[in-house]
């Protein structure tokens, strides 16, 4: 009984230290730390339950593998996105002349913002505002999409300045 209390106290102390550690990180990085904590706790719980006989050993094995599978999947998705963006860059170099920072043509910028050729400055700003509100990293979007929207806006507004 005392042994279980000591282990429970140690786990609670480690959780407390982890939360304090995460609070010192920038707010944009905190979400990934908390997701890692939740996945790790779920995996540890399944392993503990399988060791004590409350869950079949296969479930404990799957639970123990969850953090590793999650990291593998995230790396795989990141590599796929990187490869596709490199392929797009290669197509741009062989195709039309980019009009902004060497990253995006006007046609691509119009496509990203969902606009037709000849869109006014107000249309560009309105489309950018609507999309960035949905895809901003602080609202569940990601940095890549937000940067694409910002590049598209800057590319299209370049002709008005």
C-alpha positions, 0 to 999 in steps of 0.5 A: 500500500505504501509503495503505491502511494509513493509511486502515485506521489512521484507521478504527480510530482513529475506531472507538476514539474512537466507542467511548470516546464511547459509553462516556460515555453513559448505559447505556440509550442505548448500545445505539442508538449501537452499532446505529447504528455497526453499520448504518453500518459495514455500509453503508460496507463495501457502498459500498466493495466496490461502488467496488472492483468486488467487489459490484454497484453496486446493492448498494452503493447499497442499503447506502449507503441503509441508515442513512437507511432505518433512521431513516425506519422508526424515525420512522414507527413512533414517529409511528404509536405516538404517534398511536395513544396520542393516539387512545386518550386522545381515546377516554378523554376521551369515554368512562368516567371515568379512575381514575388520573392521567387516563391509564388506566381500571380496565378498561384496567388490568385488560386491560393486566395480563391480569386479571379484575375483582375481582382481589386485591392479590396477583394484581395484584402477581404479574401486574405482576411477571411482565410487567415482567420480560419487558417491562422496557427493560433486558431488550429491552422498551421504556419505553412498555410498562413505563410502561403496566404501572406505570400499570396497577398503580398504578391498580389498587392505588389502591383498596387504599390 
